[in-house]
Amino acid sequence: PDGTVAKVTDETNRSLLSVIDDSRLRLPDDLDIAPDGRIFFSEATIRYEMSEWAVDALEGRGNGRLICHDPRTGSTRTILR
């Protein structure tokens, strides 16, 4: 990667990674960059919006996923649900 950083704000309606495997990104929450440049990030829930955090907590089960983005190929996919 060339180190380019793009700022995404709350006003952003859609980003390059807004839809992955036919599912909209709802609550991405952590990331790590592998030595080969792939970016792994987690999404806390695929079912609820941020405003519905209490419902997600009451449900008491994992609703998230792990996603991998490869900047070399431009591909993004869910690798663990």
VMD Tcl script that builds the backbone (N, CA, C; Angstrom):
set m [mol new atoms 243]
animate dup $m
set s [atomselect $m all]
$s set {name element resname resid chain x y z} {
  {N N PRO 1 A 0.821 -1.201 0.000}
  {CA C PRO 1 A 0.000 0.000 0.000}
  {C C PRO 1 A 0.858 1.255 0.000}
  {N N ASP 2 A 0.336 2.303 -0.594}
  {CA C ASP 2 A 1.098 3.546 -0.684}
  {C C ASP 2 A 0.900 4.462 0.510}
  {N N GLY 3 A 0.115 4.039 1.492}
  {CA C GLY 3 A -0.088 4.833 2.698}
  {C C GLY 3 A -1.178 5.878 2.575}
  {N N THR 4 A -1.893 5.906 1.465}
  {CA C THR 4 A -2.974 6.861 1.281}
  {C C THR 4 A -4.099 6.584 2.273}
  {N N VAL 5 A -4.571 7.632 2.911}
  {CA C VAL 5 A -5.667 7.503 3.867}
  {C C VAL 5 A -6.818 8.379 3.396}
  {N N ALA 6 A -8.010 7.809 3.352}
  {CA C ALA 6 A -9.198 8.574 2.985}
  {C C ALA 6 A -10.050 8.760 4.227}
  {N N LYS 7 A -10.494 9.984 4.472}
  {CA C LYS 7 A -11.319 10.265 5.640}
  {C C LYS 7 A -12.776 9.973 5.310}
  {N N VAL 8 A -13.408 9.178 6.146}
  {CA C VAL 8 A -14.823 8.872 5.996}
  {C C VAL 8 A -15.532 9.464 7.203}
  {N N THR 9 A -16.545 10.267 6.960}
  {CA C THR 9 A -17.253 10.928 8.054}
  {C C THR 9 A -18.666 10.383 8.185}
  {N N ASP 10 A -19.361 10.827 9.209}
  {CA C ASP 10 A -20.749 10.425 9.415}
  {C C ASP 10 A -21.652 10.869 8.266}
  {N N GLU 11 A -21.231 11.887 7.530}
  {CA C GLU 11 A -22.038 12.373 6.423}
  {C C GLU 11 A -21.875 11.514 5.171}
  {N N THR 12 A -20.908 10.620 5.171}
  {CA C THR 12 A -20.663 9.789 3.994}
  {C C THR 12 A -21.798 8.793 3.807}
  {N N ASN 13 A -22.394 8.775 2.628}
  {CA C ASN 13 A -23.474 7.838 2.338}
  {C C ASN 13 A -22.960 6.502 1.833}
  {N N ARG 14 A -21.865 6.514 1.110}
  {CA C ARG 14 A -21.353 5.282 0.532}
  {C C ARG 14 A -19.842 5.418 0.357}
  {N N SER 15 A -19.131 4.360 0.685}
  {CA C SER 15 A -17.690 4.339 0.483}
  {C C SER 15 A -17.360 3.169 -0.423}
  {N N LEU 16 A -16.084 2.994 -0.735}
  {CA C LEU 16 A -15.673 1.882 -1.586}
  {C C LEU 16 A -16.032 0.538 -0.976}
  {N N LEU 17 A -16.074 0.459 0.343}
  {CA C LEU 17 A -16.346 -0.809 1.016}
  {C C LEU 17 A -17.702 -0.822 1.698}
  {N N SER 18 A -18.659 -0.077 1.195}
  {CA C SER 18 A -19.935 0.018 1.903}
  {C C SER 18 A -20.815 -1.216 1.743}
  {N N VAL 19 A -20.607 -1.994 0.681}
  {CA C VAL 19 A -21.383 -3.221 0.483}
  {C C VAL 19 A -20.420 -4.374 0.251}
  {N N ILE 20 A -20.546 -5.414 1.082}
  {CA C ILE 20 A -19.667 -6.577 1.000}
  {C C ILE 20 A -20.526 -7.826 1.017}
  {N N ASP 21 A -20.337 -8.690 0.038}
  {CA C ASP 21 A -21.108 -9.936 -0.043}
  {C C ASP 21 A -22.607 -9.667 0.074}
  {N N ASP 22 A -23.096 -8.666 -0.640}
  {CA C ASP 22 A -24.516 -8.289 -0.644}
  {C C ASP 22 A -25.038 -7.850 0.718}
  {N N SER 23 A -24.170 -7.415 1.603}
  {CA C SER 23 A -24.591 -6.936 2.918}
  {C C SER 23 A -23.919 -5.594 3.194}
  {N N ARG 24 A -24.703 -4.620 3.584}
  {CA C ARG 24 A -24.182 -3.278 3.868}
  {C C ARG 24 A -23.380 -3.279 5.162}
  {N N LEU 25 A -22.284 -2.554 5.167}
  {CA C LEU 25 A -21.494 -2.391 6.389}
  {C C LEU 25 A -22.297 -1.579 7.391}
  {N N ARG 26 A -22.505 -2.109 8.578}
  {CA C ARG 26 A -23.292 -1.421 9.598}
  {C C ARG 26 A -22.427 -0.848 10.719}
  {N N LEU 27 A -21.517 -1.652 11.255}
  {CA C LEU 27 A -20.762 -1.206 12.423}
  {C C LEU 27 A -19.346 -1.793 12.432}
  {N N PRO 28 A -18.475 -1.370 11.485}
  {CA C PRO 28 A -17.091 -1.838 11.520}
  {C C PRO 28 A -16.416 -1.285 12.764}
  {N N ASP 29 A -15.591 -2.124 13.433}
  {CA C ASP 29 A -15.084 -1.658 14.719}
  {C C ASP 29 A -13.614 -1.913 15.018}
  {N N ASP 30 A -12.884 -2.651 14.223}
  {CA C ASP 30 A -11.465 -2.872 14.507}
  {C C ASP 30 A -10.788 -3.322 13.228}
  {N N LEU 31 A -9.474 -3.111 13.121}
  {CA C LEU 31 A -8.766 -3.583 11.937}
  {C C LEU 31 A -7.330 -3.932 12.266}
  {N N ASP 32 A -6.745 -4.722 11.366}
  {CA C ASP 32 A -5.334 -5.084 11.451}
  {C C ASP 32 A -4.836 -5.223 10.023}
  {N N ILE 33 A -3.590 -4.862 9.797}
  {CA C ILE 33 A -3.002 -4.956 8.468}
  {C C ILE 33 A -1.953 -6.053 8.485}
  {N N ALA 34 A -2.115 -7.028 7.602}
  {CA C ALA 34 A -1.191 -8.157 7.507}
  {C C ALA 34 A 0.097 -7.711 6.815}
  {N N PRO 35 A 1.201 -8.449 7.016}
  {CA C PRO 35 A 2.468 -8.092 6.369}
  {C C PRO 35 A 2.369 -7.994 4.841}
  {N N ASP 36 A 1.456 -8.746 4.233}
  {CA C ASP 36 A 1.313 -8.702 2.773}
  {C C ASP 36 A 0.414 -7.554 2.300}
  {N N GLY 37 A -0.070 -6.730 3.226}
  {CA C GLY 37 A -0.868 -5.560 2.868}
  {C C GLY 37 A -2.370 -5.752 2.947}
  {N N ARG 38 A -2.838 -6.995 3.103}
  {CA C ARG 38 A -4.275 -7.208 3.231}
  {C C ARG 38 A -4.772 -6.582 4.527}
  {N N ILE 39 A -5.969 -6.034 4.490}
  {CA C ILE 39 A -6.565 -5.375 5.651}
  {C C ILE 39 A -7.707 -6.248 6.160}
  {N N PHE 40 A -7.599 -6.660 7.408}
  {CA C PHE 40 A -8.639 -7.455 8.045}
  {C C PHE 40 A -9.380 -6.549 9.015}
  {N N PHE 41 A -10.696 -6.547 8.948}
  {CA C PHE 41 A -11.449 -5.762 9.918}
  {C C PHE 41 A -12.710 -6.500 10.325}
  {N N SER 42 A -13.150 -6.170 11.514}
  {CA C SER 42 A -14.345 -6.822 12.048}
  {C C SER 42 A -15.522 -5.862 11.986}
  {N N GLU 43 A -16.680 -6.466 11.942}
  {CA C GLU 43 A -17.925 -5.711 12.001}
  {C C GLU 43 A -18.710 -6.274 13.179}
  {N N ALA 44 A -19.069 -5.434 14.119}
  {CA C ALA 44 A -19.684 -5.883 15.368}
  {C C ALA 44 A -21.035 -6.552 15.156}
  {N N THR 45 A -21.806 -6.085 14.196}
  {CA C THR 45 A -23.115 -6.686 13.931}
  {C C THR 45 A -23.482 -6.510 12.470}
  {N N ILE 46 A -24.142 -7.504 11.917}
  {CA C ILE 46 A -24.668 -7.384 10.557}
  {C C ILE 46 A -26.184 -7.228 10.581}
  {N N ARG 47 A -26.764 -7.239 11.770}
  {CA C ARG 47 A -28.226 -7.201 11.908}
  {C C ARG 47 A -28.781 -5.873 12.400}
  {N N TYR 48 A -28.025 -5.128 13.175}
  {CA C TYR 48 A -28.573 -3.950 13.853}
  {C C TYR 48 A -27.794 -2.690 13.519}
  {N N GLU 49 A -28.477 -1.566 13.623}
  {CA C GLU 49 A -27.847 -0.257 13.472}
  {C C GLU 49 A -27.263 0.173 14.815}
  {N N MET 50 A -26.415 1.192 14.807}
  {CA C MET 50 A -25.802 1.692 16.036}
  {C C MET 50 A -26.864 2.100 17.056}
  {N N SER 51 A -27.956 2.671 16.584}
  {CA C SER 51 A -29.014 3.124 17.496}
  {C C SER 51 A -29.741 1.957 18.166}
  {N N GLU 52 A -29.547 0.742 17.659}
  {CA C GLU 52 A -30.210 -0.440 18.213}
  {C C GLU 52 A -29.256 -1.305 19.033}
  {N N TRP 53 A -28.203 -0.686 19.580}
  {CA C TRP 53 A -27.181 -1.442 20.307}
  {C C TRP 53 A -27.774 -2.233 21.472}
  {N N ALA 54 A -28.791 -1.701 22.134}
  {CA C ALA 54 A -29.374 -2.397 23.288}
  {C C ALA 54 A -30.054 -3.701 22.862}
  {N N VAL 55 A -30.715 -3.693 21.722}
  {CA C VAL 55 A -31.361 -4.907 21.215}
  {C C VAL 55 A -30.304 -5.958 20.899}
  {N N ASP 56 A -29.222 -5.520 20.284}
  {CA C ASP 56 A -28.121 -6.430 19.962}
  {C C ASP 56 A -27.542 -7.034 21.239}
  {N N ALA 57 A -27.352 -6.218 22.262}
  {CA C ALA 57 A -26.805 -6.702 23.534}
  {C C ALA 57 A -27.762 -7.676 24.213}
  {N N LEU 58 A -29.047 -7.377 24.187}
  {CA C LEU 58 A -30.036 -8.263 24.807}
  {C C LEU 58 A -30.140 -9.605 24.091}
  {N N GLU 59 A -29.914 -9.596 22.793}
  {CA C GLU 59 A -29.975 -10.846 22.043}
  {C C GLU 59 A -28.900 -11.818 22.527}
  {N N GLY 60 A -27.758 -11.286 22.929}
  {CA C GLY 60 A -26.727 -12.091 23.574}
  {C C GLY 60 A -26.047 -13.137 22.712}
  {N N ARG 61 A -25.937 -12.892 21.428}
  {CA C ARG 61 A -25.196 -13.823 20.575}
  {C C ARG 61 A -24.419 -13.039 19.533}
  {N N GLY 62 A -23.430 -13.687 18.972}
  {CA C GLY 62 A -22.600 -13.027 17.973}
  {C C GLY 62 A -23.358 -12.770 16.683}
  {N N ASN 63 A -23.320 -11.547 16.223}
  {CA C ASN 63 A -23.966 -11.171 14.970}
  {C C ASN 63 A -22.981 -10.516 14.009}
  {N N GLY 64 A -21.697 -10.651 14.272}
  {CA C GLY 64 A -20.704 -9.946 13.480}
  {C C GLY 64 A -20.047 -10.806 12.423}
  {N N ARG 65 A -18.974 -10.247 11.850}
  {CA C ARG 65 A -18.201 -10.975 10.849}
  {C C ARG 65 A -16.798 -10.400 10.747}
  {N N LEU 66 A -15.907 -11.167 10.128}
  {CA C LEU 66 A -14.536 -10.749 9.857}
  {C C LEU 66 A -14.408 -10.595 8.351}
  {N N ILE 67 A -13.862 -9.465 7.931}
  {CA C ILE 67 A -13.802 -9.109 6.516}
  {C C ILE 67 A -12.347 -8.895 6.121}
  {N N CYS 68 A -12.005 -9.279 4.898}
  {CA C CYS 68 A -10.658 -9.070 4.373}
  {C C CYS 68 A -10.745 -8.220 3.112}
  {N N HIS 69 A -9.959 -7.150 3.077}
  {CA C HIS 69 A -9.856 -6.303 1.884}
  {C C HIS 69 A -8.434 -6.410 1.365}
  {N N ASP 70 A -8.288 -6.729 0.083}
  {CA C ASP 70 A -6.969 -6.824 -0.544}
  {C C ASP 70 A -6.794 -5.627 -1.470}
  {N N PRO 71 A -5.990 -4.637 -1.062}
  {CA C PRO 71 A -5.813 -3.438 -1.883}
  {C C PRO 71 A -5.183 -3.727 -3.242}
  {N N ARG 72 A -4.406 -4.808 -3.349}
  {CA C ARG 72 A -3.761 -5.134 -4.630}
  {C C ARG 72 A -4.791 -5.525 -5.684}
  {N N THR 73 A -5.797 -6.283 -5.277}
  {CA C THR 73 A -6.814 -6.747 -6.231}
  {C C THR 73 A -8.095 -5.924 -6.161}
  {N N GLY 74 A -8.262 -5.178 -5.071}
  {CA C GLY 74 A -9.482 -4.408 -4.870}
  {C C GLY 74 A -10.648 -5.251 -4.383}
  {N N SER 75 A -10.383 -6.521 -4.058}
  {CA C SER 75 A -11.466 -7.408 -3.619}
  {C C SER 75 A -11.681 -7.313 -2.111}
  {N N THR 76 A -12.927 -7.448 -1.713}
  {CA C THR 76 A -13.306 -7.444 -0.306}
  {C C THR 76 A -14.301 -8.568 -0.105}
  {N N ARG 77 A -14.073 -9.386 0.928}
  {CA C ARG 77 A -14.974 -10.515 1.154}
  {C C ARG 77 A -15.067 -10.844 2.631}
  {N N THR 78 A -16.178 -11.439 3.005}
  {CA C THR 78 A -16.375 -11.939 4.359}
  {C C THR 78 A -15.605 -13.247 4.482}
  {N N ILE 79 A -14.771 -13.370 5.532}
  {CA C ILE 79 A -14.023 -14.617 5.696}
  {C C ILE 79 A -14.488 -15.422 6.904}
  {N N LEU 80 A -15.222 -14.800 7.805}
  {CA C LEU 80 A -15.745 -15.511 8.969}
  {C C LEU 80 A -17.012 -14.816 9.424}
  {N N ARG 81 A -18.035 -15.617 9.684}
  {CA C ARG 81 A -19.307 -15.062 10.144}
  {C C ARG 81 A -19.661 -15.655 11.469}
}
mol reanalyze $m
mol bondsrecalc $m
mol representation Tube
mol addrep $m
